[in-house]
Amino acid sequence: MAFFTPQRLIMLVFFLQPIAFGSWLPRIPEVQAGLGLGPAALALALLGMPLGTLLTLPFAGPLVGRIGARTTIIVGFVYYAIAASLPAFAPEPIMLFIALMLAGSAISFLELGLNVGADGVEKATGTLIMTKSHGFWSVGIMVGSLIGSGMAGLGIEPRWAILAVALVTMPMGIAAGLALPRLDSEAPAEGGAQRSAWSLPSPALLGICLFVFGITMTEGAMADWSAIFLRDALSAEGGIVGLGYSVFAFMVAAGRFSGDFLKARLGAVGIARLCGALAVLGATLLYLAPNVIVALIGFGTIGFGVSVGFPLAVTAAAGIGDRAASANVAVLSFVALTGFLIGPPMIGFVAEHSDIRIGIACVVPFLLLSLVLAGRLQSRPVRAGHNPEADVPGVL
């Protein structure tokens, strides 16, 4: 039996994809200082990445459907390696915004190929790998952030460090893509007229969307502001500033790898409430943190708390049954990305007029809302043979 089975190959590309992006996250404070940006100006520049992702969503789906997941992964790694390197080379704020838009576009395109590819492998092999694949994605972004922190500690400039990581991971991603069989996911067979995926959500879907909004808003906040929080609130320096996101990403991965085990014992609502309470606890701990050690514990607690929220919401939205699963999941995807879009700049604007601790604390009310709405994730039967997570473009 070959070692590089389709299952292992798809998990490998899930792991490789976020490494370059992860290496960018610890270097955000250096880029901010180099461009002379305040918190509000940085917040506006950071809008570029989720905006690029959001604008790409309507076009990426049909394109990936035409060229297939395997080709998307191969071409996407080239596009992504180039785009992920651009932000560190930006000479001024507008160019940083544009570079982040291109990076967001590349991420959404490649990640859609990953999801469709994983769904195709599941159908062809009869092995459930989607949740584990997402776990490997979390490990990949954690590894990337650790590499970024290490290179910062060595004094390597962000532009050359991120470019080097992208150039190393790109050929490995392409090679893994070339080794994948053509196992593209078939479009789900749905009969009858369908409402638009972007029509107003039903009350059931609206509750699930509001639940996931707080989860993804917090994920975006941790990605963009964890390093700056450690620097500004706790005077961390060098490679230490990147450890916050590394710990966060590690605990997200741990939560995703253990999510199926916990769900089988606690149920979707039970694990959502447990993790929601942990996320609130972690955010509160982070706000009160007197030193870096306590802050890292807070980041880790938040990471485990938000780890399974989006996968649980996808399953719940797909199981509502009022229309095609893909239509409901598309709406959920849009709301989830909106959370990514709103969270980081909101924190930046608040920090500009107060401080970064109060800015980070802004996630607490939204996490409390997610905790209150956890009951909306009550399990429903899902049509066999189709994993709804593969319909989610650009969100992992």
N, C-alpha and C positions, 0 to 999 in steps of 0.2 A: 504494500500500500504506500503510495507516494506521500511524502511528508507535507508538501504544499498542496493540500486539498483545496477545493474552492472555498470551503468554510474558513480555513486558515488564511488564505489569500485575501479574502474580503476583510477579515479582522486586521490583517497587516496594513491594508490601505486605510482603514479607519484609524489605526494607530499613527501612521505616518502623516496623514493629512494635517492635523493641527499643530505639528511640532514647530513649524516656522512661525505661525501666528503666536504660539505660546512663548517663543523667544522674544517676540516684540513686547509683550505685556510688561516685563520688568524694566524695559528701557523707556517707557512712556515718560517718567519723571525727567530723564536726561534730555529727551526730545523737547519736552515742555520748557526746560531751562534754556536749552540751546536756542529756541525760537522766542524766548522771552514772553511766554504766554501765562496769563493769570488763570485761575480756575474756570471762570466763565468762558474765556477765549478757548481754552482747551476743550471745554464741554462742547462748544460749537464745532470745533474741528472733529471731535470724536463722533459727531452725528453722521459723518461721512460714511463710516462702515455699515451701520445698520440701514442707512438710507440706500446705499448701493445694493445691499442684499434685498431690500424691499422692492426696489425698482426692477430688479432682475427676475423676481419670482414669476411674473406673468409670462415671461418669455422663455425661462429655463425649462419649464415643464414640457411644452411642445417640442423644443429642440432636443431635449434628452430622449423624448419619446421617438423621435425620428432617427437619431444616431445611435441610440442604445447606451446602456450603462457602461459597458466595457470601453467604448470609444470615449465617452464622457470622462471616465477616470483617466485615460491616457492623455487626452488633450487638456483636461482640466488641471492636471498636475503641472503642465508647462505654464499655462495661464496663471495659475495660483502662485507658482514659484516667483514669477516676475512681479505680480501684483503685490504679494506679501512683502517684498523687499522695498517697494517704493516709499512707504511712509517715512522710513528712517532717512531717506535722501531728500525729503521735502525742504526747500530753502526758506519757505515762509508759510504762514497759516493757511492761506487759500490753497496752496499746492498740497499741504498736508490733508486738507479736507478732500481734495480730488483724489489723492493717492489712496486714502482710506475708502473712498467710494469704490474705486477699482478693486481694492482688496475684498470688500464686502461682496461685490459682484462675483468675483472668482470663488469665494468661499461658498456662496449659495449654489453656484453652478456645479462645483465639484461635490459638495455634500449631497445634492440631489442624486447625482450619479452613484454615490456610495449607498444611499438608502434604497434606490431601485435595484442596484446590484445585490445587496444583501437580501432583499425580498425575492429576487430571482433565484439566488442560491438556496434559500429556505424552501421554495416551491420545488426545485429540482432535486434536492437531497432529502427533504422531509425532516430537516434538522432545524430547530429554532435557534437562531443566532443573533437576532436583532438587538435584544437587550445587552447581550455580552459584547456585541460589536460597539455599541454606544459606550460601554464600559472601557473598551480599548481606546476609544476616542478621548475619553477623559484622562486615561493614563498618558496618551500622547501629548495632550496640552499641558499636563503636569511636567512631563519630561522636557518639553520645550521651554517652559518657564524656568525650570532648574538650569537648563543650558544657558538661557538668557541671563539668569542671576550669576552663574559662574563666569560668563564672559564679562559681565559688568564688574565683577570682583577682580578680574585680570586686567581691567582697564581697556578692553578692546572696544573701539567705537561702535555704536549701535548699527550704523549702516553696513559695516563690513561683517559684523557678527551675524546679523539677520540674513544678509545675502549668502554668507557661507553655509548657514543652516539650510536655507532654501535650496541651494545648489547641491548639497549632499543628499537631502531627502527626495528631491525631484526624480533622479534616475531610479531610485529604489521604488518609488511609487509607480513610475512608468513600467518598470520591469514586472511588478506585481500585477498591474493592469493587463499587460500583454499576456501574462500567464493565465489570467482568468478565462474560463470558457464563456461562450456567448449564452448567458443565462438571464436575459433581461426579463423583468417582470411583465406579465401580460396585463393589459388593462382589465380591471374588474368588470365582469359582465353584469351590467345593470339594465333592467328593463324599464320602459316607460319614460315619460318626460321627467327631466330633472330641473330643479331650481338652480340658479346660478350659485357657484361656490361662494360668491361674495355678496349674496343677498343677506338681509338682516337675519341674525341667528334666532332660533326658537328660544323660548325661556329656558329650556333645559340646557341648550348649548351655551346660552349667555352666562349661566351660572358657572359652567365649566371654564369658559373663556376668562371670566373674572378671577376664578381660582388660579389659572395658569399665569395671568398677568403679573401678579405679585411674585411668583416664582422666577419668571424670566427677567423681570425687572431687577431682582436681586442678583441673578447671575451676571447680567450686564454690568451692574454696579461693582461687583467684586472684580470682574475682569479689568475694568478701566480705572478703578480708584483704589484698589488694595495697596499697590506700591506707594501711591501718593499719600495714603492714610498713614502708613508706617513711617514715611519720611517726615511728613508735616506734623502729625500728632504725637509721634514717639521718637522723633529724631534719629530714625534708623538710617544707615548709610551703606553705600556699596551694594554688594550682593544680597544683603539682608532685606532690602526693600522688596525684592521679588519673592521672598519666601511666603508671604501671605497668600498669594494666589496659588503657589505650589501646594501649600497645605490644603487650601480650599479645593483645588482640582483633585488632589489625592482622595479626599473624603467624598467628593462627588463620584469618583470611580468606585470607591468602596461601597457606597450606597447602591450604585447601579449593579454591581456584581452580586450583591446580596439581596437585591430588590425582589427577585422572584421567590426566594426562600421566605422572606418576611411577608410577602403578599399572600403566599399559600397558607400562612398561619394566622395573620391578622386581618386579611381581606384588604381590598383597595382603600376603603374608607379608614380602616384602622391604621394602616401604615401611613396614609396621608396625614392623619391627625397627629400621629407620633412624630413624623418628620417635620410637620408644620410647627409643632411646639418647640422642637429642637432648633429650627431656623430662627424663631423669635428669640429664644434663649441666647443663641449665638450672636445675633445682632445687638441685643442688649449688652451682652458681655463685651463685645467689641467697642461699643460706645463708652463703657466704663473702664476699659482696659488701662491700667496704670503703667504697663510695660509691654515689651514686644512679646514675651512668652504668653501672657494672658491674651494678647491680641491674636496670636497664632492659634490658640485654643478656640477663640471666637470664630476665626475664619474656618477652622475645621468643623466646628459644630454647625455653622451655616451651610457648609458644603454638603454634609450628610443630610441636613434638613431639606435642602432643595433638590437633592439628587434624583429622586424618583417622581417628582411632581409632574414633569412634562410627559414622560411615558405613560403614567397613570391617566393623565388628562386625554392623551391621544386615544387610548383604549376606550375611555368613557364616551368621548365624542363620537367615535366610530360606531359605538353600540347603541346610540340613541334610536336609530331606525326610522327617522322621519324622512330621510333621503339617503342618497349614496354616501357611504362612509367617507369616500375621498372628498366629497363636498364639505361635510362638516369638519374634517381634519384640515382642509384648506383654510376655512375661516379661523380655526384654532391657531393655525400657523401664522396667519396675519396678525392676530391679537398677540401671540407670543413675541413676534418680532417688534410689534409696537411697544411691548414692555422693554425690550432691549433698546429701542429708540428713545424712550422717554426717561428711563432710569438714570443713565450716566449724566446727561445734561442737567437734569433736575438737581442732582447732587452737586454738580459744579456751580450752578447758580446760587444754591443755598450756601455752599462753602464760601463763595465770593463775598457774601454779605454777613456771614457769621464765622464758622470754621468747619474744618473737614469732619470733626466728630458729629456735629449736628447734621451735616450733609449726609453722612453714612446712616445716621439714625432715621432718615426719611423713609428707609425701606421697611421699618417696623410696622407702620399702619397697614401697608399693603400685604405684608406677611400675615398680619392678624386677619385681614379679610380673606386671604387664602385659607387660613386655618378654619374660619367660620364656614366657608363654602366647601370644605372637604367632603361633606355628606353628599354633594352632587356627583361624586365619583362612584356611586353605587354600581356594581357590576351588572352588565347586561350581556345577553348572548351576542357573540360576534360571528359573522359569517365565516365558516371554515375555509381554509386555504388561502386567506389573504391577510397579510400583516399590515394594519393601517399605518404603522409608523413609516412605511416606505413611501406613503403619499405626502410626507411632510418635506417640502423643499427648503433647504437652507437652515434648518434648525436641528441641532443635535442635543 
